[in-house]
Amino acid sequence: MRTLISPFFLKITTTDSTADSLEGCLDCLLQALAQNNTETSEKIQKSGVLQVFAGLLTPQSSCTAKVANIIAEVARNEFMRNPCVDAGLIPPLVQLLNCKDQEVLLQTGRALGNICYDSHEGRNAVDHAGGAHIVVDHIRSLCSKTDPASEKLLTVFCGMLMNYSNENDTLQSQLINMGVIPTLVKLLGIHCQNAALTEMCLVAFGNLAELESSKEQFAYTNVAEELVKLFKKQIEHDKKEMIFEVLAPLAENDVIKLQLVEAGLVECLLEIVQKTVDSDKEDDIAELKTASDLMVLLLLGDESMQKLFEGGKGSVFQRVLSWIPSNSHQLQLAGALAIANFARNDGNCIHMVDNGIVQKLMDLLDRHVEDGNVTVQHAALSALRNLAIPVVNKAKMLSAGVAEAVLKFLRSEMPPVQFKLLGTLRMLIDAQAEAAEQLGKNAKLVERLVEWCEAKDHAGVMGESNRLLSALIRHSKSKDVIRTIVQSGGIKHLVTMATSEHVIMQNEALVALALIAALELVTAEKDLENAQLVQILHRLLSDDRSAPEIKYNSMVLICALIGSEPLQKEVQSMAFLEVVSKLRSHENKTVAQQASLTEQRLAVES
C-alpha cells in the first residue's frame, strides 16, 4: 500500500488533472482508507492534500460527494479533526448543505459530524459558519418523509447535531432556541420503525434533556407518550437502557412526570420489577435498579404522586408496599423511598399510619440493625420521619415503638443515618411531653447528642443534634431532663446554638435556655457562666439585625438569669439597662413591652 498512495496525492495536487483521473484517485484513496484508515489518514495529513480538498468542495463538481466522503473517513481519527478545521474545510462543507444532491448532503453531514466529534475547534468552526441552523432546517423539511434515502439522511443529520452539541451547554441551548426539540419528538413518532434513526433521536434527546430549558420545551410536546410507546416495544436490554437514559432527566420535570404517569410508564416499570426481581443476571439487576429508581423519581412530583396514591387504594401504591418486605435490597430501598415520597402531605401520612405501614418500616429496619445496608436504613428513617409530621400520628407511632426502633441505630457512624435518626426523634417528641421526658432522661442518647453537637464535618448532623437537645427540654419541661443534659455537658452547645445563623435555631435555643434558667438555674449556673451566655445575650440585644423574637426571648432569659448571683453580677457589669431601654421604642409592640418589664427588673436588682 505504501507504494500506491504517493502517486494519488501527486495527481490530486496537480492542477491539470482531468475529472476522470481525479475521480480515479479519489476512489483509490477511499479504498486505501477502507483498508487502513489510520495510516492513510496520516499520509493525507503529511501530503498537504487537505488544503486542496477545500477547493474541490463545490456543488458543480462531480467529485464533491467523494471528497466529502474522504473527509468524513479521515475525521474518524481524533488527530485529523483539527487539521481539517485548519485546512479551511468547514466553510465549503457548510455551503454544500445548501445543495439538493442527496449523496452530497449525506457525505457532507457525515464529514461535519465526524469533525465535531469531541472537538472544540470543530464545533466552533461549524457554529461560526452557521452549519447547525441549516441542518435543523433540513431535519424539519425531511421529517415527514419515510423513504429509505430520506431516513438515512435524517439519521446522519441527527448524528451530526448530537456530535455538535454533546456536553456543550451553549450549543445545546442554541439548538433548543432553534426549536429542534418539537421536530425531534415528531421525528421519533413518525420513524419509530427505523431502528437507526430512533436510536439517533434518543441519543439527541439524552444530549439535550439535561438542560432545564429543554425540559420546559419537552413538556409542550407528546414526548412522554412517544417514549412510553417505544419502550413497550423493546425487548433488548440495551434499547431499554437507552430509553431509560432519556426518561431519567426528563422525569425531573414535574409536568413531564405527570405526563409519563398518564402515558402508562408506571405499569411498564412495575412489569420490569416483577420480571427481574428474582433474577441474578447482570442485565436484569441493572434493569431492576433503573426501573425502581425511576419509579421513586416519578413520585417526587406532587400531582404524579397523588395520582398514584389514589387515596391509599391505588394498585401502584399497593405494589410498592409489597417491595418493603422483599429480599432485594434494591426493592427495599425503593419501597422505603416511595413511602417517604407518598408521605408528603398530612392526609397521606395519616392514612398510611392507620393502615399499618409503620410496622412494615420497623420490620425493615430490624433487618438492617447489624451490619445493615446504610441506604435502606436512611430511606426507612426518612419515611418514618415524614410519617411523624402530622400531630395525630405522633402518639400512635410512639405507642407502636418507633422511638425504640430508631434508637437501635444510635451506634451508627454513618452521617446520613445519624441525620435521619435525629430528625425522626425530633418529629416524634414534638408536643409529646411524656416521650420527650423519657428520651431526655436516656443518658446514652443525650451523651451521643452532645458528641454529635461537635461533628463540625457534618453540619446537618450537628444542627439536628442541637435541635433535638433543645426539643427534649422544650417539650418535656422536665428538671430530670435538664439535669441529664447538664451532666452530659450539653449546656455549652445550646448556648452556641443561640448564635446560629438560622433564626429558628436561635429561638429554639433561647426558649430551652429560659426553661433551664427557670427550672434548674443552680444546677446549670456554672456551665452557663463558662459558655459566656450573658455576653452572647448582650450581643443579640445590641445587634439591629436580630429578629424581634430573638430580642424578646433574650430579654426573658436575662430576667431569669438574674436569679443567679454570679450571672446577675455579669449582667450588671455589661450595662444591659442602656441596651434594653433603647428597645422600649422598638417597632414590635411585644418587644417594646418586654423591654419595659426587663428594664424594671434590672433596675430593681441593680
C-alpha positions as CSV (number, residue, x, y, z in Angstrom):
1,M,0.0,0.0,0.0
2,R,2.9,2.4,0.7
3,T,4.0,2.3,-3.0
4,L,0.4,3.2,-4.2
5,I,-0.5,6.2,-2.1
6,S,2.1,8.8,-3.1
7,P,1.1,9.0,-6.8
8,F,-2.6,9.6,-5.7
9,F,-1.5,12.6,-3.8
10,L,0.6,13.9,-6.7
11,K,-2.3,13.6,-9.1
12,I,-4.8,15.3,-6.7
13,T,-2.5,18.2,-6.1
14,T,-1.7,18.9,-9.8
15,T,-3.9,21.5,-11.4
16,D,-4.1,19.9,-14.8
17,S,-5.6,16.6,-13.7
18,T,-8.8,15.6,-15.6
19,A,-12.1,14.9,-13.8
20,D,-11.8,11.2,-14.7
21,S,-8.2,10.9,-13.4
22,L,-9.2,12.9,-10.2
23,E,-12.2,10.6,-9.6
24,G,-9.9,7.6,-10.0
25,C,-7.5,9.0,-7.4
26,L,-10.3,9.7,-5.0
27,D,-11.6,6.1,-5.4
28,C,-8.2,4.8,-4.7
29,L,-7.9,7.0,-1.6
30,L,-11.3,5.7,-0.3
31,Q,-10.1,2.1,-0.9
32,A,-6.9,2.8,1.0
33,L,-8.9,4.4,3.9
34,A,-11.1,1.3,4.0
35,Q,-8.0,-1.0,4.3
36,N,-6.1,1.1,6.9
37,N,-7.8,4.3,7.9
38,T,-5.2,5.5,10.4
39,E,-2.1,5.0,8.3
40,T,-3.8,6.5,5.2
41,S,-5.0,9.5,7.2
42,E,-1.5,10.2,8.5
43,K,-0.2,10.2,4.9
44,I,-3.0,12.5,3.8
45,Q,-2.1,14.9,6.6
46,K,1.6,14.9,5.7
47,S,1.0,15.3,2.0
48,G,-0.9,18.7,2.3
49,V,-3.8,17.3,0.3
50,L,-6.4,18.5,2.8
51,Q,-5.8,22.1,1.7
52,V,-6.5,21.0,-1.9
53,F,-9.8,19.4,-0.8
54,A,-11.2,22.8,0.2
55,G,-11.1,23.9,-3.5
56,L,-12.7,20.6,-4.6
57,L,-15.8,21.1,-2.4
58,T,-18.1,22.8,-4.9
59,P,-21.7,22.0,-5.8
60,Q,-20.7,21.9,-9.5
61,S,-18.0,19.2,-9.2
62,S,-19.0,15.6,-9.9
63,C,-16.3,14.6,-7.3
64,T,-17.8,16.6,-4.4
65,A,-19.5,13.7,-2.7
66,K,-16.3,11.6,-2.8
67,V,-14.2,14.4,-1.4
68,A,-16.7,14.9,1.4
69,N,-16.7,11.1,2.0
70,I,-12.9,11.1,2.3
71,I,-13.1,13.9,4.8
72,A,-15.7,12.0,6.8
73,E,-13.4,9.0,6.8
74,V,-10.2,10.8,7.9
75,A,-12.2,12.7,10.6
76,R,-13.0,9.5,12.3
77,N,-9.4,9.8,13.7
78,E,-9.1,12.3,16.5
79,F,-5.7,13.6,15.3
80,M,-7.3,14.6,11.9
81,R,-10.1,16.8,13.2
82,N,-8.1,19.9,13.9
83,P,-6.1,19.6,10.7
84,C,-9.5,19.5,8.8
85,V,-10.5,22.7,10.5
86,D,-7.1,24.3,9.9
87,A,-7.3,23.4,6.2
88,G,-10.4,25.6,5.9
89,L,-12.7,22.7,5.1
90,I,-15.6,23.8,7.3
91,P,-16.9,26.8,5.4
92,P,-17.1,24.9,2.0
93,L,-18.7,21.9,3.7
94,V,-21.4,24.1,5.3
95,Q,-22.0,25.7,2.0
96,L,-22.6,22.3,0.5
97,L,-25.5,21.8,3.0
98,N,-27.5,24.1,0.7
99,C,-27.3,21.8,-2.4
100,K,-30.0,19.4,-3.4
101,D,-27.9,16.3,-4.2
102,Q,-28.8,13.7,-1.5
103,E,-25.4,11.9,-1.7
104,V,-23.5,15.2,-1.3
105,L,-25.8,16.1,1.6
106,L,-25.2,12.7,3.2
107,Q,-21.4,12.7,3.0
108,T,-21.3,16.4,4.0
109,G,-23.4,15.6,7.1
110,R,-21.1,12.7,7.9
111,A,-17.9,14.9,7.4
112,L,-19.2,17.7,9.6
113,G,-20.5,15.3,12.3
114,N,-17.1,13.5,12.5
115,I,-15.1,16.7,12.6
116,C,-17.4,17.9,15.5
117,Y,-17.0,14.7,17.5
118,D,-15.2,15.6,20.7
119,S,-13.6,18.6,19.0
120,H,-14.0,22.1,20.5
121,E,-12.3,23.6,17.4
122,G,-14.6,21.6,15.0
123,R,-17.8,22.7,16.8
124,N,-16.7,26.3,16.9
125,A,-15.9,26.3,13.2
126,V,-19.3,24.8,12.4
127,D,-21.0,27.2,14.7
128,H,-19.2,30.2,13.1
129,A,-20.2,29.0,9.6
130,G,-23.9,28.6,10.6
131,G,-24.0,24.9,9.9
132,A,-26.4,23.9,12.7
133,H,-29.1,26.2,11.5
134,I,-29.1,24.7,8.0
135,V,-29.1,21.1,9.4
136,V,-32.0,21.8,11.7
137,D,-34.0,23.3,8.7
138,H,-33.2,20.1,6.7
139,I,-34.4,17.9,9.5
140,R,-37.6,19.9,9.7
141,S,-38.3,19.7,6.0
142,L,-37.4,15.9,5.7
143,C,-39.2,15.0,9.0
144,S,-42.4,13.5,7.4
145,K,-40.6,11.6,4.6
146,T,-40.3,7.9,5.2
147,D,-38.4,6.7,2.1
148,P,-35.1,5.0,2.8
149,A,-32.9,7.7,1.4
150,S,-34.6,10.5,3.5
151,E,-34.4,8.3,6.6
152,K,-30.7,7.7,6.1
153,L,-30.1,11.5,5.6
154,L,-32.2,12.2,8.8
155,T,-30.1,9.7,10.7
156,V,-26.8,11.4,9.6
157,F,-28.1,14.9,10.4
158,C,-29.3,13.9,13.8
159,G,-25.9,12.3,14.5
160,M,-24.2,15.5,13.3
161,L,-26.3,17.6,15.7
162,M,-25.5,15.2,18.5
163,N,-21.7,15.4,17.9
164,Y,-22.0,19.2,17.5
165,S,-23.7,19.8,20.9
166,N,-22.6,16.9,23.1
167,E,-21.7,18.1,26.6
168,N,-21.7,21.7,25.4
169,D,-24.4,23.7,27.2
170,T,-24.0,26.8,25.0
171,L,-24.5,24.8,21.7
172,Q,-27.3,22.7,23.3
173,S,-29.1,26.0,24.2
174,Q,-28.6,27.2,20.7
175,L,-30.3,24.1,19.3
176,I,-33.1,24.4,21.8
177,N,-33.7,28.0,20.8
178,M,-33.8,26.9,17.1
179,G,-36.8,24.8,18.1
180,V,-35.2,21.4,17.4
181,I,-37.0,19.6,20.3
182,P,-40.5,19.5,18.8
183,T,-39.0,18.5,15.5
184,L,-37.1,15.6,17.1
185,V,-40.2,14.4,19.0
186,K,-42.2,14.4,15.8
187,L,-39.4,12.5,14.1
188,L,-39.5,9.9,16.8
189,G,-43.2,9.4,16.3
190,I,-43.1,9.1,12.5
191,H,-40.0,7.0,12.2
192,C,-40.3,4.7,15.3
193,Q,-39.9,1.6,13.0
194,N,-36.5,2.7,11.9
195,A,-34.0,1.4,14.5
196,A,-31.0,3.5,13.5
197,L,-33.0,6.8,13.3
198,T,-34.8,6.1,16.5
199,E,-31.5,5.4,18.3
200,M,-30.0,8.6,17.0
201,C,-33.1,10.5,18.2
202,L,-32.8,9.0,21.6
203,V,-29.1,10.0,21.9
204,A,-30.0,13.5,20.8
205,F,-32.8,13.6,23.4
206,G,-30.4,12.4,26.1
207,N,-27.9,15.1,25.0
208,L,-30.5,17.9,25.3
209,A,-32.6,16.7,28.2
210,E,-30.1,17.6,30.9
211,L,-30.7,21.4,30.3
212,E,-33.6,22.9,32.3
213,S,-34.8,25.0,29.4
214,S,-35.1,21.8,27.3
215,K,-37.4,20.2,29.8
216,E,-39.8,23.1,29.5
217,Q,-39.9,22.6,25.7
218,F,-40.2,18.8,26.0
219,A,-43.2,19.4,28.4
220,Y,-45.1,21.1,25.5
221,T,-44.7,18.0,23.2
222,N,-46.0,14.5,23.4
223,V,-42.5,13.1,24.2
224,A,-43.9,11.1,27.2
225,E,-46.4,9.3,25.0
226,E,-43.8,8.6,22.3
227,L,-41.2,7.3,24.7
228,V,-43.6,5.1,26.6
229,K,-44.9,3.7,23.3
230,L,-41.4,3.0,22.1
231,F,-40.4,1.5,25.5
232,K,-43.3,-1.0,25.3
233,K,-41.9,-2.4,22.0
234,Q,-38.4,-3.0,23.3
235,I,-37.1,-6.5,24.2
236,E,-33.3,-5.9,24.2
237,H,-31.7,-4.6,27.4
238,D,-29.5,-2.1,25.6
239,K,-32.5,-0.4,23.9
240,K,-34.5,-0.2,27.2
241,E,-31.4,1.3,28.9
242,M,-31.1,3.9,26.1
243,I,-34.7,5.0,26.7
244,F,-34.2,5.0,30.5
245,E,-31.3,7.4,30.0
246,V,-33.7,9.8,28.4
247,L,-36.5,9.3,30.8
248,A,-34.5,9.9,33.9
249,P,-33.5,13.6,33.2
250,L,-36.9,14.3,31.7
251,A,-38.7,12.9,34.7
252,E,-37.1,15.6,36.9
253,N,-39.7,18.0,35.5
254,D,-43.0,17.8,37.4
255,V,-45.1,18.4,34.3
256,I,-43.4,15.6,32.4
257,K,-43.6,13.3,35.5
258,L,-47.4,13.6,35.3
259,Q,-47.4,13.0,31.5
260,L,-45.3,9.9,31.9
261,V,-47.7,8.6,34.6
262,E,-50.6,9.3,32.3
263,A,-48.8,7.6,29.4
264,G,-48.6,4.4,31.3
265,L,-44.9,4.3,32.2
266,V,-45.6,3.1,35.8
267,E,-47.2,-0.1,34.6
268,C,-44.1,-0.7,32.4
269,L,-41.8,-0.2,35.3
270,L,-43.8,-2.5,37.6
271,E,-43.8,-5.2,35.0
272,I,-39.9,-4.9,34.7
273,V,-39.7,-5.2,38.5
274,Q,-41.9,-8.3,38.5
275,K,-39.8,-9.9,35.7
276,T,-36.4,-9.1,37.1
277,V,-36.7,-9.3,40.9
278,D,-35.6,-12.9,41.3
279,S,-33.0,-12.9,38.5
280,D,-29.3,-12.9,39.2
281,K,-28.4,-11.9,35.6
282,E,-26.4,-8.7,35.4
283,D,-28.7,-7.0,32.9
284,D,-31.8,-7.9,34.9
285,I,-30.3,-6.5,38.1
286,A,-29.4,-3.3,36.3
287,E,-32.9,-3.0,34.9
288,L,-34.5,-3.7,38.3
289,K,-32.4,-0.8,39.8
290,T,-33.2,1.6,36.9
291,A,-36.9,0.8,36.9
292,S,-37.4,1.1,40.7
293,D,-35.2,4.3,40.9
294,L,-37.3,5.9,38.1
295,M,-40.5,4.9,39.9
296,V,-39.3,6.7,43.0
297,L,-38.4,9.8,40.8
298,L,-41.9,9.9,39.4
299,L,-43.3,10.1,43.0
300,L,-41.3,13.3,43.6
301,G,-43.9,15.3,41.7
302,D,-46.9,16.3,43.9
303,E,-49.5,15.7,41.2
304,S,-48.0,12.4,39.9
305,M,-47.6,11.2,43.4
306,Q,-51.1,11.9,44.4
307,K,-52.4,10.3,41.2
308,L,-50.6,7.1,42.0
309,F,-51.6,7.2,45.7
310,E,-55.3,7.2,44.8
311,G,-56.4,7.7,48.4
312,G,-54.2,4.8,49.5
313,K,-56.3,2.4,47.4
314,G,-54.2,2.6,44.2
315,S,-52.8,-0.6,42.8
316,V,-49.4,1.1,42.3
317,F,-49.3,2.1,45.9
318,Q,-50.2,-1.4,47.0
319,R,-47.4,-2.9,44.7
320,V,-44.8,-0.5,46.1
321,L,-45.8,-1.6,49.7
322,S,-45.0,-5.2,48.7
323,W,-41.4,-4.2,47.9
324,I,-40.6,-3.3,51.6
325,P,-40.6,-7.0,52.9
326,S,-38.8,-8.1,49.7
327,N,-35.4,-9.9,49.9
328,S,-33.9,-7.5,47.4
329,H,-32.1,-4.6,48.9
330,Q,-32.8,-2.5,45.8
331,L,-36.6,-3.0,46.2
332,Q,-36.5,-2.5,50.0
333,L,-34.7,0.8,49.3
334,A,-37.1,1.9,46.5
335,G,-40.1,0.8,48.6
336,A,-39.0,2.9,51.6
337,L,-38.1,5.9,49.4
338,A,-41.5,5.6,47.7
339,I,-43.3,5.6,51.1
340,A,-41.2,8.7,52.1
341,N,-42.4,10.4,48.9
342,F,-46.1,9.4,49.4
343,A,-45.8,10.8,52.9
344,R,-45.6,14.4,51.7
345,N,-49.0,15.6,53.0
346,D,-50.9,15.0,56.2
347,G,-53.8,13.1,54.6
348,N,-51.5,10.5,53.0
349,C,-49.4,10.2,56.2
350,I,-52.5,9.7,58.4
351,H,-53.9,7.1,56.1
352,M,-50.6,5.1,55.9
353,V,-50.1,5.1,59.7
354,D,-53.7,4.0,60.2
355,N,-53.1,1.1,57.7
356,G,-50.1,-0.4,59.3
357,I,-47.2,1.0,57.3
358,V,-45.2,1.8,60.4
359,Q,-44.8,-1.8,61.4
360,K,-43.6,-2.7,57.9
361,L,-40.9,0.0,58.1
362,M,-39.9,-1.1,61.6
363,D,-39.6,-4.7,60.5
364,L,-37.4,-3.5,57.6
365,L,-35.2,-1.5,60.0
366,D,-34.9,-4.6,62.2
367,R,-33.4,-6.5,59.3
368,H,-30.7,-3.9,58.9
369,V,-29.6,-3.2,62.5
370,E,-26.5,-5.3,62.5
371,D,-24.1,-4.5,59.5
372,G,-27.2,-3.3,57.6
373,N,-27.5,-1.6,54.3
374,V,-26.9,2.1,55.0
375,T,-29.1,3.3,52.1
376,V,-32.0,1.2,53.3
377,Q,-31.6,2.5,56.9
378,H,-31.5,6.1,55.6
379,A,-34.6,5.5,53.4
380,A,-36.7,3.8,56.1
381,L,-35.8,6.5,58.7
382,S,-36.7,9.2,56.1
383,A,-40.2,7.6,55.6
384,L,-40.7,7.4,59.4
385,R,-39.7,11.0,59.9
386,N,-42.2,12.2,57.2
387,L,-45.0,10.0,58.7
388,A,-44.3,11.5,62.1
389,I,-45.1,15.1,61.0
390,P,-48.9,15.1,61.4
391,V,-49.8,15.7,65.1
392,V,-52.3,12.8,65.2
393,N,-49.6,10.3,64.1
394,K,-47.1,11.1,66.8
395,A,-48.7,9.3,69.7
396,K,-49.7,6.3,67.5
397,M,-46.1,5.9,66.3
398,L,-44.7,6.3,69.8
399,S,-47.1,3.6,71.0
400,A,-46.0,1.4,68.2
401,G,-42.4,1.5,69.5
402,V,-40.9,3.7,66.7
403,A,-38.6,5.6,69.2
404,E,-37.2,2.3,70.4
405,A,-36.7,1.1,66.9
406,V,-34.9,4.3,65.9
407,L,-32.6,4.3,69.0
408,K,-31.1,0.9,67.8
409,F,-29.2,3.0,65.3
410,L,-27.6,5.3,67.9
411,R,-24.3,3.5,67.4
412,S,-24.3,4.2,63.6
413,E,-21.2,6.0,62.4
414,M,-22.8,7.0,59.1
415,P,-23.8,10.7,59.0
416,P,-26.8,10.2,56.7
417,V,-28.3,7.7,59.1
418,Q,-27.4,9.9,62.1
419,F,-29.1,12.9,60.4
420,K,-32.4,11.0,59.7
421,L,-32.4,9.3,63.1
422,L,-32.2,12.7,64.8
423,G,-34.9,14.2,62.6
424,T,-37.2,11.3,63.3
425,L,-36.9,11.6,67.0
426,R,-37.3,15.3,66.9
427,M,-40.6,15.0,64.9
428,L,-41.9,12.2,67.3
429,I,-41.5,14.2,70.5
430,D,-42.9,17.5,69.2
431,A,-45.6,18.4,71.8
432,Q,-45.3,14.9,73.4
433,A,-44.2,15.7,76.9
434,E,-44.0,12.1,78.2
435,A,-41.9,10.8,75.3
436,A,-39.7,13.9,75.4
437,E,-39.0,13.2,79.1
438,Q,-38.4,9.5,78.6
439,L,-35.9,10.2,75.8
440,G,-34.4,13.2,77.7
441,K,-33.5,11.0,80.7
442,N,-31.8,8.5,78.5
443,A,-28.2,9.3,79.3
444,K,-26.8,7.2,76.4
445,L,-28.9,9.2,73.9
446,V,-28.0,12.6,75.5
447,E,-24.3,11.7,75.5
448,R,-24.4,10.8,71.9
449,L,-26.2,14.0,71.1
450,V,-23.6,16.0,72.9
451,E,-20.9,14.1,70.9
452,W,-22.7,14.8,67.6
453,C,-23.1,18.5,68.5
454,E,-19.3,18.7,67.8
455,A,-19.5,17.0,64.4
456,K,-18.1,20.0,62.6
457,D,-17.5,18.0,59.4
458,H,-21.2,17.2,59.2
459,A,-23.2,20.4,59.6
460,G,-26.6,18.7,59.2
461,V,-25.9,16.2,62.0
462,M,-24.5,19.0,64.2
463,G,-27.6,21.1,63.6
464,E,-30.1,18.3,64.2
465,S,-28.3,17.2,67.4
466,N,-28.5,20.8,68.8
467,R,-32.2,21.0,67.8
468,L,-33.0,17.6,69.4
469,L,-31.3,18.7,72.7
470,S,-33.3,21.8,72.7
471,A,-36.5,19.9,71.8
472,L,-36.1,17.5,74.7
473,I,-36.1,20.4,77.2
474,R,-38.8,22.5,75.5
475,H,-41.3,19.6,75.1
476,S,-40.6,17.8,78.4
477,K,-40.2,20.9,80.7
478,S,-38.6,18.4,83.0
479,K,-36.0,19.0,85.7
480,D,-34.7,15.5,85.3
481,V,-34.1,16.0,81.6
482,I,-32.2,19.3,82.3
483,R,-30.0,17.6,84.9
484,T,-29.2,14.8,82.4
485,I,-28.2,17.4,79.8
486,V,-26.1,19.4,82.3
487,Q,-24.3,16.2,83.4
488,S,-23.6,15.3,79.8
489,G,-22.1,18.7,79.0
490,G,-24.8,19.8,76.7
491,I,-25.3,23.4,78.0
492,K,-22.5,24.9,76.1
493,H,-23.9,23.6,72.8
494,L,-27.3,25.2,73.5
495,V,-25.6,28.5,74.2
496,T,-23.6,28.2,70.9
497,M,-26.9,27.3,69.1
498,A,-28.3,30.7,70.2
499,T,-25.7,32.3,67.9
500,S,-26.8,30.2,64.9
501,E,-27.3,32.0,61.5
502,H,-30.8,30.4,61.4
503,V,-33.4,32.3,63.4
504,I,-35.5,29.2,64.1
505,M,-32.5,27.5,65.8
506,Q,-31.6,30.6,67.7
507,N,-35.1,30.8,69.0
508,E,-35.3,27.1,70.0
509,A,-32.0,27.5,71.9
510,L,-33.2,30.6,73.8
511,V,-36.5,29.0,74.8
512,A,-34.7,25.9,76.1
513,L,-32.2,28.1,78.0
514,A,-35.0,30.1,79.5
515,L,-36.6,26.9,80.8
516,I,-33.2,25.8,82.2
517,A,-32.9,29.1,84.0
518,A,-36.4,28.9,85.3
519,L,-36.3,25.2,86.4
520,E,-32.7,24.3,87.3
521,L,-30.6,27.5,87.4
522,V,-28.4,26.4,90.2
523,T,-27.5,23.2,88.5
524,A,-26.7,24.9,85.2
525,E,-25.2,28.1,86.6
526,K,-21.5,27.2,86.2
527,D,-22.0,25.9,82.7
528,L,-24.0,29.0,81.6
529,E,-21.2,31.2,83.0
530,N,-18.4,29.2,81.3
531,A,-20.3,29.3,78.0
532,Q,-20.4,33.2,78.2
533,L,-24.2,33.3,77.8
534,V,-24.6,36.8,79.3
535,Q,-22.1,38.2,76.7
536,I,-23.9,36.5,73.9
537,L,-27.3,37.9,75.1
538,H,-25.8,41.4,75.2
539,R,-24.6,40.9,71.6
540,L,-28.0,39.7,70.4
541,L,-29.9,42.6,72.0
542,S,-27.4,45.2,70.7
543,D,-27.5,43.8,67.1
544,D,-30.1,45.6,65.0
545,R,-30.2,42.6,62.7
546,S,-31.5,40.3,65.4
547,A,-35.1,39.2,64.7
548,P,-37.9,40.5,67.1
549,E,-38.5,37.1,68.6
550,I,-34.7,36.8,69.3
551,K,-34.7,40.1,71.2
552,Y,-37.9,39.1,73.1
553,N,-36.6,35.7,74.2
554,S,-33.2,37.1,75.1
555,M,-34.8,39.6,77.5
556,V,-37.0,36.8,79.0
557,L,-33.8,34.9,79.6
558,I,-32.0,37.8,81.1
559,C,-34.8,38.2,83.6
560,A,-34.5,34.5,84.6
561,L,-30.7,34.6,84.8
562,I,-30.6,37.4,87.4
563,G,-31.8,34.8,89.9
564,S,-28.2,33.6,90.0
565,E,-25.7,35.7,91.9
566,P,-22.7,35.2,89.6
567,L,-24.8,35.7,86.5
568,Q,-26.5,38.7,87.9
569,K,-23.1,40.3,88.5
570,E,-22.2,39.7,84.9
571,V,-25.5,41.3,83.7
572,Q,-24.8,44.4,85.9
573,S,-21.3,44.7,84.6
574,M,-22.4,44.8,81.0
575,A,-24.7,47.9,81.0
576,F,-27.8,45.9,79.9
577,L,-30.1,48.7,81.1
578,E,-28.8,51.0,78.4
579,V,-29.4,48.4,75.6
580,V,-32.8,47.4,77.0
581,S,-34.1,51.0,77.4
582,K,-33.5,51.6,73.7
583,L,-35.7,48.6,72.9
584,R,-38.7,50.3,74.6
585,S,-39.3,52.2,71.4
586,H,-38.9,49.1,69.2
587,E,-41.5,48.9,66.3
588,N,-42.6,45.5,67.5
589,K,-45.0,46.0,70.4
590,T,-44.2,42.7,72.1
591,V,-40.5,43.5,72.1
592,A,-41.2,47.0,73.4
593,Q,-43.4,45.7,76.3
594,Q,-40.8,43.1,77.3
595,A,-38.1,45.8,77.2
596,S,-40.2,47.8,79.7
597,L,-40.6,44.8,82.0
598,T,-36.9,43.8,81.7
599,E,-35.8,47.4,82.4
600,Q,-37.9,47.4,85.6
601,R,-36.4,44.0,86.7
602,L,-32.9,45.2,86.1
603,A,-33.5,48.5,87.9
604,V,-34.8,46.7,91.0
605,E,-31.9,44.2,91.0
606,S,-29.2,46.9,90.5
